């Protein structure tokens, strides 16, 4: 069965752009994952622990044969392979890969909660998500994500860093 998922990628350590590019290449090289959409890259202020560098964030849309749990495992494995160390909550990171949505399903397990529980509160997620798919609705609240974004007061912390050319066009970060 083919599934559609949306992933958020972020980096705020070292070669942030290079780490995003590497993460996309790792995901795209997996035989069960195919990237079918990508947002522009946004530079964003840190959330939670604010005494750290700014992030580069983007969202990708993937088609996958993997279950949600196997997709999560692959994301976590890619983070480890890239050298991510989880030293403390919301701390600096080489790469962060989060599943935001999976077939618009509601999933709650020990390891995975979907939709991502805080995505509707975060402009750094919603801005690139809506660039990829402007009419998405939150599967639990049955509310368009653009309504959540309109009600977030601090959107100025999300700045366009590198635009992907062409409406609905997909291009690897290196393009």
C-alpha positions, -999 to 999 in steps of 0.1 A, spaced: 0 0 0 12 35 -8 11 60 20 16 98 20 35 114 48 48 148 56 82 152 74 97 182 91 135 185 88 156 209 109 193 216 117 210 243 138 246 230 141 275 233 117 267 231 80 229 233 85 222 233 47 245 204 41 229 184 69 194 190 54 207 180 20 223 148 34 191 139 53 170 143 21 194 122 1 193 95 28 155 94 28 153 95 -10 178 67 -14 156 43 7 138 19 -17 105 24 3 105 62 3 100 86 -26 101 124 -21 72 140 -40 73 175 -26 96 199 -8 91 234 7 116 262 6 141 264 34 133 287 63 156 301 90 138 300 123 144 311 159 148 282 184 117 272 204 119 258 239 156 261 248 164 295 231 201 297 240 213 281 207 217 289 171 190 295 145 175 266 127 171 259 90 137 241 86 118 226 57 90 201 50 89 173 26 60 152 13 69 116 7 52 86 -8 62 54 11 55 17 13 67 18 50 43 17 79 43 48 101 64 29 127 90 17 101 91 53 87 98 66 122 125 39 127 141 50 94 141 87 104 157 79 138 183 56 121 192 84 97 196 108 126 219 84 143 239 77 110 243 115 106 257 118 141 228 133 161 233 132 198 202 137 221 219 155 250 188 174 263 152 182 252 150 209 225 188 212 224 210 219 194 210 192 168 228 183 136 195 170 122 159 165 134 135 144 114 98 145 126 68 128 110 41 154 110 13 135 92 8 100 79 -22 94 56 -40 119 79 -43 91 104 -45 94 142 -19 71 156 -10 67 193 16 42 204 45 41 229 69 55 203 47 75 179 19 101 181 4 113 149 -4 139 139 26 154 155 12 167 188 25 203 187 26 209 149 -4 231 149 12 255 174 45 260 155 49 285 127 82 269 117 63 238 109 31 253 94 47 278 70 67 252 51 39 226 54 14 249 38 38 257 11 39 220 1 1 214 5 -19 246 11 -52 230 18 -43 204 44 -66 199 74 -57 187 109 -70 152 111 -80 154 148 -94 190 150 -108 189 114 -95 225 110 -75 238 81 -38 243 91 -39 278 76 -64 287 103 -39 276 130 -12 296 113 -33 327 111 -37 325 149 0 322 158 12 356 169 50 351 164 54 343 127 83 368 122 106 341 137 102 322 104 122 338 75 126 325 40 162 313 36 163 296 2 133 295 -21 126 264 -42 118 277 -77 85 270 -94 51 265 -80 46 230 -67 81 222 -81 103 197 -64 140 202 -64 167 187 -42 184 213 -20 215 213 -42 195 226 -72 
